[in-house]
Amino acid sequence: MKRKKIILVIGLICIVLAAAAIFFIRILPSVKQVEMVTIDGVVLTDMNSPENRILLETEGESAAGDWRCYSDMEKEKERIDKRLDSLKSAFKSKNVNKITGFFNKPEQEYYKSFFSENKENLSEWADMFAEAEMVFLSPPGSPKSDTFYRMAEYKAVWNDMEISIVFIKEDGQWYILDL
């Protein structure tokens, strides 16, 4: 009787091992691997969100096609560049309140504190923004259904480091989401 139980247990173990082998050989490779990505300690979980597509795309590659072909790309680039010119003037005049007005509302207090503490270096920021170039523009969205309906990314170089400047369009105006 014990011998039959031992054979039965060994048989069950063999079946479980065979099923595990089939899973690892046939099923697991077909499962899409999700890359765990963190930026500034934040885990990006929704890879389809516009913010994450901007952060994860390679230069010149767009999840929605070639951003340079959007019919309003030149007009939106001109609007952002105009905002950047005003921002550069604010940096040169060291007007912290004016500078923080170019940032997304939830980030304004943080940047106000940051720029107030680093007031002597604000002209360096103006130089960085002078060299910024657009590298991405999201497709036009619907202002009726989206909280913010457009994003853009610029790249700039500061102290030999490449800086990503992410803009969002809210209420028809471009704001810096993050640096």
Residue, then its C-alpha position, 0 to 999 in steps of 0.5 A: m500500500k505504501r509503495k502505491k502511494i509513493i508511486l502515485v506521489i512520484g507520478l504527480i511530481c512528474i506531471v507537475l514538472a512536465a507541466a512546468a516545463i511546457f509552461f517555461i518552454r512554450i507559454l512563457p516566451s510568448v508572454k510580452q515582457v514588460e520592462m520595469v522603468t523608473i524615472d526619478g524614483v517613479v515607476l512608470t506603469d502605463m506604457n501607453s500614456p502620453e507622458n511615458r511615450i515621450l519619456l521612453e521613445t528614442e529620438g526621432e521615433s514616435a508612437a503615433g507616427d512622425w511628429r514632424c508631419y503634423s499639419d500644425m507642427e510649425k505653428e505649435k513649435e513657433r508658440i513654444d519657441k515664443r514662450l521660450d524666448s519670454l522665459k529666457s528674458a525672465f531668467k536674464s532679469k532674474n524674475v523668479n515669479k515670472i520664471t515660475g509662471f512658465f511651469n505647470k501649476p502643480e510644479q510652480e512652488y517647487y521651482k519657485s523655491f529652487f530658483s529663489e535659492n539659486k538666483e545667482n545662476l539664473s543667467e546660465w539657465a537662459d543660455m541653456f534654453a537658448e539652445a533647446e531644440m524640439v525632438f517630439l510633439s504629440p498628435p493633436g488631442s481633444p481639448k474637450s476630453d483631455t485634461f492636457y491635450r498636447m505634449a512636446e519635448y525639447k532637448a538642451v545641453w547644460n554642463d555637457m549633460e543632455i536635459s529633457i524639457v517636457f511641455i504640456k499644453e493646457d488651456g491653449q498655453w504651453y507650460i513646462l511640465d518637468l526638467 
